[in-house]
Structure formats: C-alpha cells, structure tokens
Amino acid sequence: MKTSQLAAPFLSTILASQVVTAQSGAWQQCGGNNWTGAKTCVSGYTCEVINEWYHQCVPGSPNTAPATTKTTTKPSSTITTTTRPTGTVPPTTTQDTTTTTTGEAGGGDLPPFPSTLLPSHYFVRAVASPNFHSYLQAKPTRTPGTAYLDENTGAGQFRLESGQLVYNIGEGLEPLYMNVEKPDDLTQRKLTTSFKPTKNTFGTFKFQGDTLTWSTPEISRPNEAAWLVCEDQELFINTGAYLYQTPAGCFDQTIHSYGGSTPDV
C-alpha cells in the first residue's frame, strides 16, 4: 500500500513533465483559434502567426527573430487545420460515392472529372492572406503549363510519389508532374514551376506535417517551405529567406495539403 502511495506522485510528476515539454515540430501548427495542441516549437524554430486560425513553426529563435507585422482578413468561413507527423503523406478523405462533373473546361477532349476528392489524393492550398484558400492548379485546368495558385473552381487533385508531385488529370490518362526550373545561375531567387507529362528532374517534393516543401542538394535554402505567388497568380519556388527582401510583385506563401471532400473557400 505504501509503495502505491509513493509511486502515484512520482508518475504524476513524469506525466506533467511530458505535457509541459510537448513541442510542435518544424513547419507544424503551434497555435491559432481553437488549437489545443503544443504551442511552442522545437529548438531552432519559433511560432509565427500566419493568421488568427493558424500559427506555424518556422526557422528562427523567439529571442532573436525580427518582429514582423502581418495584415490579415478574417475569413467568412471556419478553417479546419489538420497537423500530421513530419515526413508523412497526409491522409485524404475517401467517399463511398463519387459525383462527376465537367467542371472548368480543360484542353483537348478531357473526360469528366470527379467533383469530390479522389482516394489517396489531396488539394494543395495557401492558408494565409493575401492568397487565403487559393488552390494549386493549371490553366486551363488539367493541362500542361504554368503552375498557379488561384480560385477553388480550378483546384487540381494531387498525390505524392517518390518525391514527385503528381497531378491527376482524369481516369485512364497519364498524369502530369510538377516540374521546377533549373537555371544556369543557381542563386536565382525565383524558380519557375510548371506541369509537364514528364517527371521532375530537379529537386524533390515532400511533406513536413501538412506543408509542401521542395529541396535539392544543389541549393542551400533557408526555408524549404517558402513559395512565391507573383503576377497573374503564378507560383514560384522561393530560394531566399521567407518574408525577407520579397521580389517586387510577389507574396511569400507556404502551401498545405487539404483533405476535405471539396475545395472550400
């Protein structure tokens, strides 16, 4: 009886210590409205306010990071944010019944495409102003060409395979792949992204939590999750620092998987 009485306070102390020291990993959520998880980040990362609903662990020290000011617009709808273990492919929603629709016109004679998310696929979108809930896509939808982050009506459906970001363009059709420009000057700040029938040969795509990243051993990037949305909503890899010396006409963004049945706004 005495042993049990002594052990109980000891176990309580251990459990309390584990709760206190719980921290969010790199690029994972660390705060926001209705967030109940860890609100501090692992060493080398600080919790940055992306918007009132989503705070994220980004590189830097809470004691040394320069103060930044963000102006955000409160969305009219509720945002649902899901965090997942670092390095894993986000799960997606599977529906028992799929409704098809022609949706936005694509190039050529593309077949109708499901209006709800396919199994093992996900939408990719921004979660912060000024591109809040803008979705990764091609224009026209499901055709080769420049990658954009734009309105939900053209949202593409994607999956990750062996470091490739694969764009599903229809049943029975060969997919497209997100390709990254390899410039002669590897110090170039903006790298063009596009969708092609051939696999990407420059760098690797992966997820850290629900955040889409790109990396290559040929370029040392301070933030592998840094993207730029520039003129006409074109999407670029940002090889420089996030929220620092942003190129004219561009906005810094991180982009994230979304497993809802439809691309909400």
N, C-alpha and C positions, 0 to 999 in steps of 0.2 A: 504493500500500500504506500509506504514511504517512497519507494522507487518511482512509482507512477506520479506521485505528487511533485517530486523533484524534476522528473522528465518533462512534465507538461509545460512549465515556464520556459525550459530550455528550448523545446520545439517551437513554442510561440515566438521566441526571440529570433530563431532561424527564419521562420516564415515571414515575420515582419521585415527582416533584413532583406529577404528576396524581393518583397514588394517594393521597398524603398529604392533598391538598386536597379529595378527593371528599367531598361532604356530602349528607345527605338533605334533601329539600325540605319545605315546610310540610305538616304533618299526615301525613307519611310515616313509615314504620318506620325506627328508628335503633338497634335493639338487641333483645336477648332471646335465650333459649336457641336455639342452632343458627343464629343470624343471622350471615351472613358479609358483609353489605353495609356501607355507611358508618355510623359510629357517632357522628358529630357532625352538627349541624344548620346550615342556612344562617343568616345574620345575622338576629337578632331572634327566633330560636326556640331552645328548649332541649329536650334529650332527656329526656322524663319516663317513668318506669317505670309502665306501665299494669298489667302483671302480669309474671311471670317469663319469659313467652314473647314478650311484645310491648311494646316501648318506642316512643314516638311523639314526633315533633317538634311541640311546642306553643308558643304565643307566650310570650316571656319571655327573659331573659338568664340564662345559667348563673351569673353573678356576683351577680345581684340578686333572682332568683326566691325567694320564701319557701319554706322547707322544708315538705314535706307528707308525711304518713305514710299509707300505704295498707295495708290488711289484705286479703290475697287468699287464696283457697283454690286449691290446686293441682288442676287437673282430672285426672280419671282417664284421659282420652284425650289423644292428641297433637294439638296445634293446628297447622294448616298456614296460614301467613300469606303472602299474596302482595302485593308492592308494585308499583305501576304508575305511569307518568308522570302528573304533575299535570295535571288538567283532562280526562283521558280517561275514557271509559266502560269499566269493567272488562270484559274478555272473559269469556265463560261457557263452560261445558262443553257440548258437543253430543254427544248419544248417537245411535247408529245405530238403536237400538230403544227405544221408549218403552212402559213398562208403565203402565196406568191403574188407578186405584183410586178408590173413592168418598171415602176419607179421612174427615176430620171433616165432620159434617153442615153444610151451608150453608143459606141461606134460600131459600125457593121450590123450584123444580124445577131446580136446577143440574145440569148434566151431570157425569159422572165427570171427574176431573182427573188429569193425569199425576202419578205419584209421584216422577218424576225431573225434574231441571231442564230446562226448555224452551230451545231455542236462542235466543240473544240476550237471555236473562233471567238473573236472579241473585236469590239470597236476600239479605236485609239483617239483620244481627245485631250484638249487642254482643260485645265480646271481653274485657271486664273484669268482675270481681266488683262488685256482687252479682248482676248480670244476665248473667253469662258464658253465651254461646251462647243467649240469648233472641232470638227472631226477630220481625221486623215482620209484623203480621197484623191482620185484622179478626176480630170475634167476633159471631155465628158467622162462620166463615171464608168469604171471597169475597162478603161482603155489605156494603152501605153502613153507615157508622157510625164510632165512635171508633177511632183507631189505637192498637194495643197492641204492647208488646214482651214476648213470652211464650213458652211452650213450643214446641219444634220441631214438634210434631204439627200445629200450625195455621199453619205458616210460609207466607207468601204468596210469589208469584213476581213480580218487578218488572223494569221496564226504564225507561230514562231517554230522554225525547223532548222536545227543545226546551224544556228547563227544567222539564218536568212529570215527576213520579214516577208511572208508570203501573202499575196493579195488574191483572194478567191473571186473570180470574175464570172463564174457560172458552172453548173453541173456539166461534166464531160469536156470542159475547156481547160487548156493548160493555164496555170496561174501566172500572174505577174509577180515580179520581185522588186522590192525597193533597192535601188542602186545609189551609191554615193560616189560623187565625182572625185577622181584622184588628180589633183592639179600638179603641174610641174613644180610650183612653189608650195611646199607643204606648210609654210607659215601663213598661207591664205586664211583669212578669218571666216569666210563663208564658204561652205561646201554644198554644191547643188545636190538635191535629192530628186529621184525620178523613179517611175515604174517601167520595167522592161520585161520582155519574155525571158531574158537570160538572168542567171543568178548573179548576185553582187559579188565582186572580186576584191573589194577594198573595205576592210574592216568587218566587224561582227556586231550583230544586234543581240541584245539580251535584256532581260528584265531584272531590275533591282526593286523588290517589292512589286508595285504595280507600275513603276516608272520605266519607260522605254529608254534604253541607253544605246550608244554606239561607240565602239573603240577600235583602235588599231595600234599596234606597237610602233608604227612609223610616226605617230603624232602624240606628243605628251599633252593631254588636255587637262586643265584644272577641274573640269566638271564634265563627266561623260554623259550626263543627262541634259546638257544645255543644247537647246534648239533656238532657231530664229524664225519668226514669221515676218516676212517682208512684203514688198509691194505686191498687190493682187493676191495676197494670202499665200504666196509661195513659201514652202518650207525648206530650211537650210540647216545643216549641222553647224553649230557654233563652236569653233575650235579655241575661242578665247574664254575669258572669265565671264561667269554669269552675272548679269546686271552691272557690268563694268565696261565702259567705252563701247557701248552697243552701237553697231553701224547705223548710219542715218537711214531712216525709213523702215527700221526693223524693231521688233519687240522680242525680248527674252521670254522663252516659254520652256516649261517641261511638259511632256505629254505622257498620258497614262492609259492603261487598258480599262475598258468598261464592259462588264458582263451582263448588263441589262438586256431585256428582250428586244428593245428598240432604242435607237439613238435619241435620247430625250434632249430637251433644250434647257 
